[in-house]
Amino acid sequence: MKIMSTDRLSCDLDLAPGGPHNPRGGSETGMTALALGSGAFLALGTLPVLPFLVLLALPLGIAAITSGVRALRRGVAATSAGFASVTGITLGSLGVLGWVGLMALWYLTEQAISH
């Protein structure tokens, strides 16, 4: 897992076997997308208790979508892996859309209060 590169700023979140550092090892499992998507979706549920944790929904959601699409493009080995990838993409999308909705609601509330 490469965290940050100094020559080009990129973040590699592919944790599944057979990633960029080991192209011949293993097959895509889709579990990375599922885990990141679940994290993005669960981050939205923390709004009443830890409101600032909701901010994690956007990067986790984007990472889940990217990881899921990457796994589907490379070809997943089993039907369950494809299901995990699609579920991760769906949960990641819900996390991103929920984050956008909350930010729009926050903006509209600020506008209403300031006038």
C-alpha positions as CSV (number, residue, x, y, z in Angstrom):
1,M,0.0,0.0,0.0
2,K,1.6,3.2,-1.2
3,I,0.4,6.2,0.9
4,M,1.8,9.2,-0.9
5,S,4.2,9.6,-3.7
6,T,6.5,12.7,-3.7
7,D,7.0,12.8,-7.5
8,R,3.2,12.8,-8.2
9,L,0.6,13.3,-5.6
10,S,-1.5,10.2,-5.7
11,C,-3.1,7.8,-3.3
12,D,-3.3,4.1,-4.0
13,L,-6.1,2.4,-2.0
14,D,-6.1,-0.9,-3.7
15,L,-5.6,-3.3,-0.8
16,A,-6.9,-6.4,-2.6
17,P,-4.4,-9.1,-3.7
18,G,-3.2,-8.7,-7.2
19,G,-2.9,-4.9,-6.9
20,P,-0.3,-2.7,-8.7
21,H,2.6,-4.0,-6.7
22,N,1.7,-7.7,-7.2
23,P,0.0,-7.9,-10.6
24,R,0.1,-11.7,-10.8
25,G,-1.0,-12.5,-7.2
26,G,-4.6,-13.4,-6.4
27,S,-7.8,-12.1,-7.9
28,E,-9.9,-9.1,-7.1
29,T,-12.3,-9.7,-4.2
30,G,-14.3,-6.5,-4.1
31,M,-14.0,-6.5,-0.3
32,T,-12.0,-3.2,-0.3
33,A,-14.9,-1.4,-2.1
34,L,-17.4,-3.0,0.3
35,A,-15.4,-2.0,3.4
36,L,-14.8,1.6,2.2
37,G,-18.4,2.0,1.0
38,S,-19.7,0.7,4.4
39,G,-17.4,3.2,6.1
40,A,-18.8,6.0,4.0
41,F,-22.4,5.0,4.7
42,L,-21.8,4.5,8.4
43,A,-20.0,7.9,8.7
44,L,-23.4,9.5,7.8
45,G,-25.0,7.7,10.7
46,T,-22.7,9.4,13.2
47,L,-24.3,12.8,12.5
48,P,-26.2,13.0,15.8
49,V,-23.3,11.9,18.0
50,L,-20.1,13.0,16.1
51,P,-21.1,15.6,13.5
52,F,-17.5,16.1,12.2
53,L,-17.1,12.4,11.4
54,V,-19.6,13.0,8.6
55,L,-16.9,14.7,6.7
56,L,-15.2,11.3,6.2
57,A,-18.2,10.2,4.0
58,L,-16.9,12.0,1.0
59,P,-13.3,10.6,0.8
60,L,-14.4,7.1,1.8
61,G,-17.2,7.2,-0.7
62,I,-15.0,8.3,-3.6
63,A,-12.4,5.6,-2.6
64,A,-15.1,2.9,-2.5
65,I,-16.4,3.9,-5.9
66,T,-12.9,4.0,-7.4
67,S,-11.9,0.6,-5.8
68,G,-15.2,-1.1,-6.9
69,V,-14.9,0.1,-10.5
70,R,-11.3,-0.9,-10.6
71,A,-12.2,-4.4,-9.3
72,L,-15.0,-4.8,-11.9
73,R,-12.7,-3.6,-14.7
74,R,-10.0,-6.1,-13.8
75,G,-12.6,-8.9,-13.6
76,V,-13.6,-10.4,-10.3
77,A,-13.2,-14.1,-9.8
78,A,-16.6,-15.0,-8.3
79,T,-20.1,-13.9,-8.3
80,S,-19.9,-12.9,-4.6
81,A,-16.9,-10.7,-5.4
82,G,-18.8,-8.9,-8.1
83,F,-21.7,-8.5,-5.6
84,A,-19.3,-7.1,-3.0
85,S,-17.9,-4.6,-5.6
86,V,-21.3,-3.4,-6.7
87,T,-22.5,-3.1,-3.1
88,G,-19.4,-1.1,-2.2
89,I,-20.0,1.2,-5.2
90,T,-23.6,1.6,-4.1
91,L,-22.8,2.4,-0.5
92,G,-20.0,4.7,-1.5
93,S,-22.4,6.6,-3.8
94,L,-24.9,6.9,-1.0
95,G,-22.1,8.2,1.2
96,V,-21.1,10.8,-1.4
97,L,-24.8,11.8,-2.1
98,G,-25.5,12.0,1.6
99,W,-22.5,14.2,2.2
100,V,-23.6,16.5,-0.7
101,G,-27.1,16.7,0.7
102,L,-25.9,17.5,4.2
103,M,-23.6,20.2,2.9
104,A,-26.5,21.7,0.8
105,L,-28.8,21.6,3.9
106,W,-26.1,23.3,6.0
107,Y,-25.6,26.0,3.3
108,L,-29.3,26.7,3.0
109,T,-29.7,26.8,6.8
110,E,-26.8,29.3,7.1
111,Q,-28.4,31.4,4.4
112,A,-31.8,31.4,6.1
113,I,-30.3,32.3,9.5
114,S,-28.2,35.1,8.1
115,H,-31.1,36.9,6.5
